[in-house]
């Protein structure tokens, strides 16, 4: 991270923040952004494939991997039942082996994240909701249950738990510092995100060079084999997604003008998911720009060449298909000199993005022949969230479809229920159903935690009460909007306008 960023923050602030960033014992902490952890389920799945020929990078793994493999081999030969259970697991493993070991590992990591713990290893979601790679190997679960019991994997796990805990201790400081430096750069608060998780699992039974990151619904996971220096680049990339991915969900209108980019980037070598979802393309371009601006140059690089080195990084991302990286690279330069945090600044970045100009620049890009694999996998690549579609339909005046999509999102329980209720309230407002709108806005306030959502629910309620000539109630809601913590100019202006005079229907709406 750039030294220029850190010099503005006293050292006592940095040290005080380390305990709160991770879910580790540093005094009482009720919320956290990231948890470092181990998983007996992940251990059991990896133990099974290691016992059946998964040998990728065995020579460079932590010595504990060889020790555990030897103990499992002894357990297999101890009884005929264990040997029979082992054969069934290995038959399945061979039948589902991928052309390369990295893809083989990847599918079993996905499976482990969708299974409950031993001894049952029951799926924790409907099979229809499994990501495709996990669904492909779901048949391992009942075989693993028997193998876990017959080979006594539980005892092996308990024996080595202290060594697993030592990996957490080794990763604690570098992960804490990376998170803190990233938050400082983005000007984020140190609080966690309610209803969302970011977990880093450490297990030496996987190949050391492979980092498997997943985004399943609101939750983010990274699986790392702790051998050699901590793999902070991949953890940071996933953390940036954790922080930034939701930023486009309420900006469907701004994204529509960028849709032509999806046709332009079809020949690019990047992952296919970015070619079907402009929101994903925007966020990944922003992340690549941020990584370029903060990239550490090779040792010995002259100071006057550092900027050139970072610009090349941005250009490499453009040639991989992330065609908005150049724009965000420049926008982040202005952001660094501003006191505004990324949550507020992103809206302006997107609003000021010259769509026609960037589309024209994208048409001129000579895409690279190949790109590095994307670190993060999602459960349903390219799927547009229902609430994004609902926002789009509402903006186009299709109130009935917007309401239907918002109800689907609420019933599916995969997206933010507060935002779904807020959309239903706005749809009711458009339909003239003021009483229904009032009830939905009030239910929004029961669930919402995002300051902007809270503020605008209060503003809309204030307007409804103004129309009902209940000025005291309206004023109370406008004041609550100002106290919600959303400092963006449009929110403050709307709330102050409501305090100054009763709302009238012909007044401009956001």
NUPA-647835 format. One line per 10 residues: for each residue x, y, z of C-alpha. Coordinates in steps of 0.001 Angstrom, whole numbers, always signed. Example, Ala and Ser with C-alpha at 12.3 -4.5 7.8 and 13.67 -1.06 7.14 Angstrom:
<sites>
+12300 -4500 +7800 ~ +13670 -1060 +7140
</sites>
This chain:
<sites>
+0 +0 +0 ~ +1194 +3475 -740 ~ +3162 +5139 +2034 ~ +1450 +8403 +1101 ~ -1843 +6926 +2258 ~ -547 +5678 +5579 ~ +1316 +8797 +6620 ~ -1964 +10593 +7311 ~ -2966 +8090 +9983 ~ -1251 +8078 +13387
+343 +4830 +14389 ~ -1855 +4487 +17456 ~ -4920 +4408 +15177 ~ -3416 +1680 +13025 ~ -2505 -491 +15998 ~ -5849 -15 +17681 ~ -7621 -1144 +14521 ~ -5854 -4478 +14208 ~ -7937 -6263 +16821 ~ -11251 -5143 +15416
-10567 -6124 +11830 ~ -10310 -9862 +12454 ~ -12512 -12137 +14515 ~ -9715 -13102 +16880 ~ -9251 -12535 +20622 ~ -8149 -8913 +21030 ~ -10633 -7930 +23687 ~ -14413 -7934 +23299 ~ -15446 -7627 +19642 ~ -19081 -7998 +18608
-18593 -7436 +14858 ~ -15768 -8055 +12456 ~ -15139 -7879 +8750 ~ -13044 -11006 +8405 ~ -12721 -14311 +10200 ~ -9610 -16463 +10027 ~ -10672 -20043 +10646 ~ -10200 -23749 +10059 ~ -12902 -26231 +9070 ~ -13229 -29903 +9911
-15527 -30286 +6895 ~ -12885 -28863 +4561 ~ -10230 -30988 +6266 ~ -12323 -34142 +5753 ~ -13004 -33472 +2054 ~ -9325 -32682 +1390 ~ -8228 -35699 +3434 ~ -10415 -37898 +1242 ~ -8958 -36682 -2058 ~ -5399 -36737 -674
-5919 -40377 +228 ~ -6963 -41076 -3376 ~ -4154 -39542 -5389 ~ -4457 -35774 -5072 ~ -726 -35038 -4897 ~ -486 -31548 -6422 ~ +2591 -29680 -5099 ~ +3127 -32215 -2360 ~ +6863 -31504 -2206 ~ +6352 -27795 -1463
+3466 -28226 +1003 ~ +3724 -27700 +4736 ~ +5201 -30842 +6395 ~ +1914 -31355 +8231 ~ +308 -32483 +4960 ~ +2645 -35469 +4662 ~ +2186 -36310 +8340 ~ -1620 -36356 +8048 ~ -1524 -38365 +4826 ~ +622 -40998 +6539
-1773 -41259 +9478 ~ -4753 -41625 +7144 ~ -2921 -44347 +5187 ~ -2334 -46243 +8436 ~ -6002 -45880 +9401 ~ -7101 -47248 +6019 ~ -5062 -50428 +6423 ~ -6167 -50927 +10025 ~ -9561 -52488 +9227 ~ -11299 -54027 +6200
-14188 -51593 +6702 ~ -11866 -48585 +6421 ~ -10244 -50041 +3310 ~ -13650 -50620 +1694 ~ -14809 -47068 +2502 ~ -11543 -45748 +1051 ~ -12058 -47673 -2213 ~ -15520 -46158 -2679 ~ -14199 -42629 -2171 ~ -11330 -43278 -4599
-13600 -44752 -7259 ~ -15691 -41580 -7087 ~ -12579 -39382 -7145 ~ -11218 -41069 -10277 ~ -14591 -40834 -12045 ~ -14782 -37077 -11382 ~ -11160 -36109 -11928 ~ -10613 -32990 -14057 ~ -7952 -32503 -16768 ~ -5791 -30502 -14362
-5286 -30783 -10620 ~ -6271 -27161 -9925 ~ -9780 -27725 -11308 ~ -10040 -30989 -9401 ~ -9222 -29191 -6154 ~ -11553 -26318 -6981 ~ -14670 -28451 -7274 ~ -14039 -30145 -3920 ~ -13419 -26813 -2191 ~ -16781 -25634 -3527
-18409 -28806 -2244 ~ -16892 -28433 +1230 ~ -18337 -24929 +1535 ~ -21812 -26319 +837 ~ -21699 -29186 +3366 ~ -22521 -29172 +7054 ~ -20004 -30641 +9457 ~ -19272 -34257 +10328 ~ -20403 -36884 +10855 ~ -23350 -36372 +8477
-21844 -33975 +5882 ~ -25382 -33011 +4897 ~ -25831 -30384 +2157 ~ -26628 -26975 +3641 ~ -28627 -25841 +585 ~ -30929 -27331 -2044 ~ -29053 -29123 -4806 ~ -30586 -26704 -7330 ~ -28823 -23872 -5503 ~ -25387 -25516 -5608
-22773 -23975 -7905 ~ -22234 -26300 -10889 ~ -18809 -27570 -9828 ~ -20038 -28477 -6337 ~ -23159 -30156 -7716 ~ -20946 -32283 -9974 ~ -19215 -33894 -6963 ~ -22105 -33852 -4471 ~ -22159 -37659 -4612 ~ -19011 -37667 -2480
-20961 -36582 +622 ~ -22469 -39996 +1611 ~ -19190 -41760 +779 ~ -17284 -39237 +2893 ~ -19623 -39861 +5821 ~ -18656 -43551 +5858 ~ -14957 -42865 +5252 ~ -14885 -40312 +8086 ~ -16292 -42907 +10470 ~ -14276 -45944 +9398
-10917 -44146 +9041 ~ -11503 -42237 +12279 ~ -10811 -38878 +10627 ~ -12307 -37083 +13623 ~ -9481 -38297 +15864 ~ -6844 -37260 +13323 ~ -8449 -33827 +13069 ~ -8516 -33351 +16846 ~ -4898 -34454 +17145 ~ -3692 -31793 +14745
-6026 -28945 +15693 ~ -3286 -27123 +17656 ~ -1114 -27075 +14522 ~ -4035 -25754 +12482 ~ -4542 -23021 +15073 ~ -902 -22017 +14680 ~ -1586 -21230 +11017 ~ -4249 -18755 +12135 ~ -1755 -17064 +14430 ~ +765 -16789 +11582
-1792 -15177 +9256 ~ -3329 -12862 +11831 ~ -885 -9956 +11580 ~ -401 -9819 +7770 ~ -4131 -10150 +7073 ~ -4961 -7544 +9713 ~ -2480 -5093 +8277 ~ -3632 -5675 +4700 ~ -7244 -5063 +5680 ~ -6405 -1970 +7666
-4328 -467 +4866 ~ -7089 -1202 +2361 ~ -9715 +399 +4587 ~ -7482 +3446 +5045 ~ -7087 +3814 +1280 ~ -10837 +3461 +689 ~ -11634 +5644 +3730 ~ -13917 +3003 +5191 ~ -15061 +2642 +8750 ~ -13710 -331 +10682
-17164 -1747 +11426 ~ -18306 -5026 +9907 ~ -21182 -5685 +7523 ~ -24316 -7059 +9098 ~ -25649 -10228 +7484 ~ -22491 -10824 +5429 ~ -19405 -12933 +6111 ~ -15852 -12976 +4829 ~ -14008 -16088 +6015 ~ -10433 -17127 +5255
-9977 -20875 +5783 ~ -6475 -22300 +6230 ~ -5725 -25932 +5427 ~ -2329 -27442 +4482 ~ -3887 -30387 +2602 ~ -4326 -28285 -570 ~ -1653 -27221 -3074 ~ +252 -24177 -1738 ~ +16 -22201 -4993 ~ -3767 -22541 -5248
-6011 -19927 -3647 ~ -9708 -20680 -3996 ~ -12025 -17707 -3428 ~ -15812 -17920 -3566 ~ -18775 -15545 -3441 ~ -21948 -17361 -2453 ~ -24840 -14947 -1980 ~ -23777 -12267 +519 ~ -20876 -14374 +1819 ~ -17235 -14541 +689
-14727 -17333 +1356 ~ -11031 -17812 +669 ~ -9295 -21183 +1073 ~ -5503 -21085 +1394 ~ -2856 -23720 +1971 ~ -438 -22078 +4448 ~ +3005 -22820 +3050 ~ +5510 -20074 +2366 ~ +4747 -16346 +2600 ~ +1073 -15429 +3230
-905 -15036 -17 ~ -2139 -11521 +605 ~ -2746 -10440 -2995 ~ -5551 -12953 -3501 ~ -7076 -12276 -76 ~ -7030 -8543 -768 ~ -8638 -9010 -4201 ~ -11485 -10971 -2617 ~ -11835 -8429 +169 ~ -12179 -5653 -2392
-15041 -7594 -3976 ~ -16590 -8047 -526 ~ -16491 -4277 +2 ~ -17361 -3085 -3507 ~ -19607 -5693 -5164 ~ -22843 -4271 -3758 ~ -22117 -746 -4990 ~ -23776 -1301 -8378 ~ -26937 -2970 -7070 ~ -28869 +287 -6749
-27498 +1937 -9877 ~ -29249 +115 -12717 ~ -29884 +3343 -14606 ~ -26215 +4314 -14638 ~ -25255 +832 -15870 ~ -27677 +793 -18797 ~ -25579 +3266 -20771 ~ -22577 +918 -20441 ~ -24359 -2181 -21806 ~ -22705 -1851 -25273
-19384 -2707 -23621 ~ -20522 -6319 -23182 ~ -20599 -6842 -26944 ~ -17194 -5190 -27358 ~ -15406 -7356 -24750 ~ -16648 -10699 -26120 ~ -13240 -11493 -27738 ~ -11362 -10657 -24511 ~ -9624 -13513 -22659 ~ -11196 -12724 -19258
-13714 -14948 -17483 ~ -17060 -15271 -19276 ~ -19040 -13912 -16311 ~ -17708 -10396 -17002 ~ -19055 -10547 -20567 ~ -22659 -10978 -19471 ~ -23010 -8630 -16500 ~ -21981 -5003 -16898 ~ -22103 -4526 -13126 ~ -19445 -7209 -12664
-17359 -5615 -15407 ~ -17573 -2188 -13747 ~ -16575 -3449 -10298 ~ -13750 -5626 -11600 ~ -12414 -2658 -13602 ~ -12518 -537 -10448 ~ -10692 -3231 -8478 ~ -8046 -3652 -11180 ~ -7557 +134 -11206 ~ -7175 +199 -7429
-4679 -2661 -7529 ~ -2716 -873 -10258 ~ -2598 +2412 -8323 ~ -1283 +675 -5209 ~ +951 -1941 -6893 ~ +4382 -2277 -5329 ~ +7034 -1771 -8039 ~ +10048 -4120 -8313 ~ +12803 -3397 -5844 ~ +15149 -734 -7148
+12593 +1012 -9373 ~ +13406 +4758 -9483 ~ +10758 +6955 -7910 ~ +10144 +8778 -11176 ~ +9286 +5426 -12829 ~ +6771 +4170 -10264 ~ +3825 +5961 -11871 ~ +4789 +4539 -15264 ~ +4947 +1041 -13767 ~ +1451 +1414 -12305
-1 +2795 -15522 ~ +1318 -285 -17322 ~ -521 -2444 -14794 ~ -3743 -602 -15590 ~ -3154 -1016 -19322 ~ -2583 -4758 -18872 ~ -5992 -5000 -17181 ~ -7594 -3144 -20103 ~ -6059 -5569 -22593 ~ -7469 -8478 -20567
-10929 -7011 -21124 ~ -11482 -4745 -18112 ~ -11885 -1762 -20384 ~ -12968 +750 -17732 ~ -9759 +325 -15735 ~ -8149 +3415 -17318 ~ -11106 +5599 -16400 ~ -11191 +4369 -12793 ~ -7408 +4669 -12540 ~ -7751 +8411 -13165
-10851 +8716 -10974 ~ -9018 +7080 -8080 ~ -6263 +9665 -8415 ~ -8840 +12355 -7701 ~ -10390 +10213 -4964 ~ -7027 +9966 -3170 ~ -6930 +13763 -2839 ~ -10514 +13991 -1589 ~ -11811 +13514 +1981 ~ -14831 +11559 +680
-14948 +7806 +1291 ~ -15406 +5263 -1475 ~ -19058 +4609 -595 ~ -19957 +8185 -1446 ~ -17343 +8703 -4156 ~ -18354 +5701 -6276 ~ -21698 +7204 -7240 ~ -19960 +10312 -8550 ~ -17392 +8191 -10411 ~ -20173 +6313 -12163
-22225 +9448 -12813 ~ -19264 +11294 -14325 ~ -18119 +8349 -16455 ~ -18302 +9498 -20120 ~ -20054 +6414 -21497 ~ -19838 +7272 -25200 ~ -16153 +8148 -24938 ~ -15266 +4994 -22994 ~ -17238 +2810 -25408 ~ -15283 +4377 -28265
-11972 +3757 -26474 ~ -12972 +165 -25804 ~ -13530 -452 -29514 ~ -9869 +433 -30121 ~ -8442 -2051 -27584 ~ -6299 -4893 -28916 ~ -7139 -7648 -26459 ~ -4428 -9933 -25111 ~ -4309 -13593 -26097 ~ -4748 -14757 -22507
-5294 -13463 -18995 ~ -4667 -14624 -15470 ~ -7559 -16667 -14024 ~ -10022 -14658 -11954 ~ -9410 -15262 -8246 ~ -13066 -15147 -7213 ~ -15778 -17551 -8354 ~ -19455 -16789 -7864 ~ -22235 -19301 -7325 ~ -24148 -18130 -10395
-21828 -16246 -12753 ~ -23519 -13653 -14915 ~ -26840 -13787 -13091 ~ -28297 -10306 -12713 ~ -29733 -9769 -9191 ~ -33506 -9457 -9121 ~ -33337 -6124 -7340 ~ -31116 -4683 -10075 ~ -33733 -5733 -12621 ~ -36474 -4291 -10419
-34654 -954 -10180 ~ -34319 -909 -13954 ~ -38013 -1662 -14525 ~ -39089 +965 -12028 ~ -36883 +3558 -13721 ~ -38493 +2672 -17066 ~ -41974 +3158 -15615 ~ -42868 -553 -15575 ~ -44183 -498 -12005 ~ -45991 -3847 -12159
-42878 -5790 -13250 ~ -40694 -3938 -10735 ~ -43105 -4927 -7958 ~ -43153 -8547 -9131 ~ -39342 -8763 -9198 ~ -39018 -7160 -5775 ~ -41501 -9677 -4340 ~ -39547 -12551 -5901 ~ -36334 -11255 -4326 ~ -38052 -10969 -947
-39457 -14496 -1152 ~ -36192 -16043 -2393 ~ -34292 -14545 +582 ~ -31094 -14252 -1452 ~ -30930 -10456 -1644 ~ -31244 -7568 +784 ~ -34814 -7703 +2180 ~ -34673 -4052 +3247 ~ -33930 -2967 -319 ~ -36684 -5234 -1645
-39162 -3612 +742 ~ -37908 -159 -265 ~ -38534 -988 -3918 ~ -42015 -2270 -3106 ~ -42684 +970 -1252 ~ -41560 +3089 -4202 ~ -43646 +976 -6575 ~ -46668 +1523 -4331 ~ -45952 +5257 -4389 ~ -45883 +5260 -8189
-49226 +3411 -8199 ~ -50812 +5950 -5841 ~ -51140 +3426 -2976 ~ -49947 +5746 -217 ~ -51044 +3524 +2657 ~ -49260 +504 +1184 ~ -46182 +2636 +538 ~ -46174 +3880 +4139 ~ -46294 +312 +5486 ~ -43461 -829 +3212
-41269 +2161 +4124 ~ -41851 +1466 +7820 ~ -40935 -2205 +7333 ~ -37816 -1040 +5468 ~ -36749 +934 +8526 ~ -37149 -2168 +10697 ~ -34507 -4019 +8630 ~ -32308 -1428 +6933 ~ -28788 -690 +8166 ~ -27378 +1197 +5174
-27507 +4944 +6016 ~ -28720 +6027 +2571 ~ -31541 +3507 +2557 ~ -32592 +4536 +6068 ~ -32432 +8234 +5166 ~ -34541 +7942 +2019 ~ -37140 +5747 +3721 ~ -37542 +8550 +6264 ~ -37700 +11189 +3502 ~ -40411 +9325 +1632
-42368 +8834 +4861 ~ -41994 +12541 +5568 ~ -43468 +13318 +2144 ~ -46356 +10908 +2682 ~ -47210 +12522 +6022 ~ -46945 +15966 +4424 ~ -49490 +14891 +1803 ~ -51722 +13662 +4645 ~ -51283 +17065 +6351 ~ -49569 +15528 +9372
-46743 +18048 +9533 ~ -45394 +17016 +12945 ~ -44865 +13422 +11815 ~ -43323 +14627 +8554 ~ -40832 +16888 +10327 ~ -39847 +14020 +12631 ~ -38980 +11849 +9632 ~ -37002 +14595 +7865 ~ -34962 +15062 +11035 ~ -34403 +11306 +11271
-33169 +11351 +7662 ~ -30547 +13966 +8531 ~ -29456 +11850 +11523 ~ -29193 +8595 +9520 ~ -25538 +9111 +8631 ~ -25869 +9550 +4863 ~ -23817 +12635 +3989 ~ -24442 +12704 +229 ~ -25651 +16115 -1032 ~ -28942 +14910 -2580
-30031 +13258 +669 ~ -29228 +16269 +2821 ~ -30870 +18654 +335 ~ -34081 +16586 +210 ~ -34303 +16346 +4006 ~ -33574 +20054 +4513 ~ -36114 +20954 +1830 ~ -38696 +18888 +3711 ~ -37918 +20693 +6951 ~ -38170 +24084 +5274
-41611 +23540 +3766 ~ -44224 +20796 +3315 ~ -43744 +18511 +351 ~ -45765 +19101 -2776 ~ -46256 +16420 -5490 ~ -44874 +18603 -8256 ~ -41507 +18981 -6419 ~ -38567 +17281 -8094 ~ -37965 +13741 -6921 ~ -34603 +11899 -6736
</sites>
